[in-house]
């Protein structure tokens, strides 16, 4: 058994275990037990982190891309060597099954490696001059500067990896603020970079009262970019703060992903993959499927199979054997699920299974399936961010596409069909940054992750994510 580590902040190459701003308890969501005390950064620590990031950037940007690559990949080698320990800690503080935690840590290393490799290929282009005395014209990409990066609790390794990997590969320094609910996973990742020899100030980690941290960092002239993953409402507020300083802003916000199951779909595959995607991480995934639109000819069979599979899921501590779904992150999320369900039933929806919290310790809520929930219900309009699925039949594909696109959110969208023409039509007409046909695996290290409409600005991962940490410069040299 891996013990939960002592929680510390990391500023300018030094670990900080105690501050004048006090500490915050970190709980195990599977049983409510206190895991540790997180020191909180106050004005003094935040100012130190800003100065450190500014100095670290001046040093880091001057290093060759190949030198940066070697340091970054030395850290990812340590991440892989320590993956078992980090995954155990991730499960302790976040709750997901240990196998999922281990996959997440390994994927985080893959994400960082891809970005580091692409950092050696931040290509520009040459432009033929129009004047005879112009010797060269070049469009190049240069690092934007020190980055403030804020991540939530649902993927404590994956989400910091996207931001740390992109920033460092581009030549930027970073102040990362992981969620105060799950700080140890990110701390252990930062420890790998420290042990790999990353220069002081290039990577810093702070935690604290979110409004104080965000307002202080974004008011500083040192910070040139904000990368945020979280809710739409918080993203809009942070975007306003960033705009005051004309800071670059990448926002990966909420979703409410539709799934269209066509009449010709492979039904068993759609059910199996749909249940796995819906209830992975207890539904606490921004791109998780929520609204399932099933052709009326397949509706009854789909509902029967989906409900049976949801009821068969085994809930419990993520450290136990054979667990399919862990707890929600805290008590208020359990209460929020109950409010979603009660409202849906009052509005006229029907409960197929679940709809209640589990007895005993921890923040467990049963996998829940609702059908024919009216559009006025909260669950149809607001992302539940939990183990709630909505089923609804449709007659015509046009109708399903209209319903799928009806919300001001557009992160992920999915469909199941065996017709190539239908697949291409859905790929063209679904209004989302990521569309999966016959599967849900739309997030890979090599591919961009980001949404349309109110689901975000910009992308993370892939070469598009790396470009988000650069500014474009045009250089023209005359004789």
Secondary structure by P-SEA (a helix, b strand, c coil): ccccccbbbbcccccccccccbbbbbbccccccccbbbbbbcaaaaaaaaaaaaaaaaaaaaccaaaaaaaaaaaaaaaaaaaaaaaaaaaacccccaaaaaaaaaaaaaaaaaaaaaccccccbbbbbccccccccccccccccbbbbbbccccccaaaaaaaaaaaaabbbbbccccccccaaaaaaaaaaaaaccccccbbbbbcaaaaaaaaaaacccccbbbbbccaaaaaaaaaaaaaaccbbbbbbbbbbbbbbccccaaaaaaaaaaaaaacccccccccccbbbccccaaaaaaaaaaaaaaaccccccccccccccccccaaaaaaaaaaaaaaaaaccccccccccccccccccccccccccccccccccccccccbbbbbbbccaaaaaaaaaccccccccccccccaaaaaaaaaccccccccccccccccccbbbbcccccccccccccccccccbbbbbbbbcc
